[in-house]
Amino acid sequence: KDGKVSIVWVVLCLAISTLGELYLSPVGLSFVSAVAPRYMTSVAVSFWFFASFFGNLFAGHLGTLYPYMPHASFFLLLAAIALSNAVVLGLVSGPLSKRLSV
């Protein structure tokens, strides 16, 4: 083979990523508006959109590292970022659960 990837894989990857975003965005927005105090709902929703923007910007900048890093190190970096996000979400899940049950 000449090392080229079929366009089917690219389209499939983008389709799955887009579907994930379409499912996550309304659920996250609903969660943010449910957790926020009533007088700060619009501020919390704007922070949700800002976080989405900066997350996508960070992902784009992170993707530029791919050609310059060993591929194993790049994917290890992605795994470390995902693990650190999981730890942060685990730490804040308790207070957020209490906020939702009130």
VENNOR-V237930 format. One line per field, one symbol per residue. phi: phi as a letter, one per 30 degrees, with the letter a starting at -180 (. if undefined). psi: psi as a letter, one per 40 degrees, with the letter a starting at -180 (. if undefined). burial: I if it has 9 or more other C-alpha atoms within 8 Angstrom, else O. A space follows every 50 residues. Layout:
BEGIN
phi: ???
psi: ???
burial: ???
END
This chain:
BEGIN
phi: .ciccddddddddddddddeddddeddddddddddddedcdddddddddd dddddddddddddddedccddddddddddddddddddddddcdddddddd dd
psi: ieeiiidddddddddddddddddddddddddddddiideedddddddddd dddddddddddddeedeeihdddddddddddddddddddddedddddddd e.
burial: OOOOOOOOOIOOOOOOOOOOOOOOOOOIIOOIIOIIOOOOIOOIIOOIOO OOOOOOOOOOOOOOIIOOOOOOOIOOOOOOOOOOOOOOOOOOOOOIOOOO OO
END
